[in-house]
Amino acid sequence: MSFSSDVKNEVAKIRVEDYNIIISELAGITPMCGVLKYKNFNLSMEYVTENAPVARRIFTFLRKSFGFDVEVRNAKSKQLKKNLYIINVDEDESCRLLLDELKYIRDENVFIKNYRPVEITKSIREKKAYIRGAFLGAGSITNPEKSYHLEFVCSDEENADFLREKINDFGLNSKVTTRKDKYIVYIKEAEQISDFLSVIGAFNSLLKFENIRVLKEMRNNVNRIVNCETANLNKTVKSSLDQVEDIKLIDREIGLENLDDELKLLADIRMNNRSMSLSDIANSLEPKVSKSTINYRFKKLKRIANKLRGVQDAK
């Protein structure tokens, strides 16, 4: 089961008794997965979802809160190859009552859809319910082990803009983009997705999300440290090999005994301790010298070796 499904399963079990909050949540669900039909002068509403707990929640809201005679059936999505749950409100009078309560139509006669139910999304609880419903209807969250991405798929631009406004009322920074003929409300920042889960009441999923997030950050930090240390080690090894080659050339061409005492001692230490860092070499001398001093002496050896190679140092 996906992380997104886990979140929906958790949220779909949140107990709601307040009628106003149920209305706000249904107002969020309806434009996302509801299909309004008009046939033979009769209205009907059809909710389509692939999530069983979400279907059960919609059914419960419609049956217990409104007393509607609700039909539920299963269907197979040929495109998605998934089982779908379809909840129908077929009776015209019931459908009109539902639309009126959800503020889903602007005009009683022409049925212009209202995607900005301001009247039923005023309080903090109503806003949270509306957002929760929208997520249950057509929201998804990518597995945080892979990436951080939360999105809602809206069929109408006005619906997407209103949902973005409600989400951002909680200090979040959701944005809207387009994908084919759909409008996508999305959040990509991990911390904001975490806050969103808190807004909709998915606290168990929030803990799981945070655990995964912390582990990912720890792994990334460890990897960065290892990569940095590996790069430094490779640099040290290469420098040591280059220094050994310089010393061998000098010994072969003019003999190490012809170097001054400081350079001869440094050459002897390097040939006998090829893995020592500059700091370790500096600390091994008596009296001790700085790391930059050791680096300067190796540069002097490099200049001598390059001169023997016939290579002129860059000015």
ABEGO torsion letter per residue (X at the ends): XBAAAAAAAAAAABBBABAAAAAAAAAAAAAAABBBBBBGGBBBBBBBBABAAAAAAAAAAAAAAAGBBBBBBBBBBAAAGBBBBBBBBABAAAAAAAAAAAGABABAAAGBBBABBAAAAABAAAAAAAAAAAAAAABBBBBAAABBBBBBBBABAAAAAAAAAAAAAAGBBBBBBBBEABBBBBBABAAAAAAAAAAAGBAAAAAAAAAAAAAAAAAAAAAAAAAAAAAAAAAAAAAAAAAAAAAAAAAAAAEAAABBAAAAAAAAAAAABAABBAAAAAAABOBBBBAAAAAAAAAAAAAAAAAAAGBBBBX
